[in-house]
Amino acid sequence: MDRVNMDALFTNQRNESDDYYTILGCDELSNKDQIQTEYRIRALQLHPDKNLDNPTAMEQFKKLQEAKEVLCDDVQRKAYNYWRNSHISVPWKTWQSINERSQP
């Protein structure tokens, strides 16, 4: 890991708006059906085709899709919950990347 990435480990702050549960409007106790339901509701609201005047619509929609994919996959969700409950300041994607590279 290079110096820039190491610095990021200690300088990043978590952003609640990037929390997958917050993005989907559910919590850790939500089951897959509840997550899918919340995803469908928000997907209809945030779809870029319905928000042509919103320049961030595509980014918001991608975050929504990513949140659903992670939280509906048992292995990824377990890792995400572990990361989330650790309260470390490393962003999820960075932590996930480091974790994957450290696996044999």
N, C-alpha and C positions, 0 to 999 in steps of 0.2 A: 504494500500500500504506500502510495507516495505521500509527500509532506502535505499537499493540499487536502487529500482525503483524511489524513490523520487530524489536521486542524479542524475539519468539519465535524469530527466526532465530538469535539469539545466545545464548539462554538454554536452549534445549531440549537434552536429552541423548537419545541413541538408546537404545531399549529393545530388548534382544535378543529379548524375547518377542514383539515386533511384527515381527520379521524374517520375511518370507514363506517363505524356505527353511527356517527353523527351525520355523515353524508347520506346514509340510507334511512335515518330516522328510527333506528332500533337500538337494542342494547345486546350485551353478551348473552343474555338469557333467550334471545330470539332464536327460533328454530329456522330451518331452511325455508319452509313455506312462508313464514312471516317475512323473512328477508326478501324472498322472491316477490311477494305482494308489495312490499315497500318499494322495491326496485321498479316494478311495473308502473306504480303510481308516479314516481319521480321521473322515470324515463319518458312518460307522456308529457310531463310538465317541462322537462329540460331538453327535450330533443331539439337539436339544432335547426331542423326544418320548421319547427314551431316558434323559434326564437331568432328569426333572421336579423332582427335589429340588435341582438346581443352578441358582441364580439367574443365574449368568453363562454358562450353556450357550448361550443365543441369541447373545450377543456373541462367544463363542468360535467358534461355527458360522459367523457372518457373516465373521469374520476369515479363517477357513479358506476360505470361498467366494471372498472377495476375493483371497486369495493365489493360488488356483488360476486365477482369471480373468486376473490380471496375468501370471503365469508361463507361461500357455498361449498368450498373445498375443505374437507375436514382437516387435512394435513396443514394446508396454508392457514386456516383459521386458528388452529392450535398454536402455530408459530406466531401468528399476528397477536393473539391474546397474550402469549408469553412476553412478546416485545412490548405490547401496550401496558401490561401490568408491571413491567420492570421500571417504568418511568425514566428510562435513559433518554438522552436528548438526540440520539442518532435517529435520523429519519428512517421510516419503515423500509423503504426501498434500499437504502444503504445497508441497513442491518441485515436484510434478507440476502443481499449480494455477498456480504462478508460471511454470513452463515453458510451459504451455498458453497463458497470457495473453500471453506474450512472443513467441509465434509470429505471423508476419504473416498 
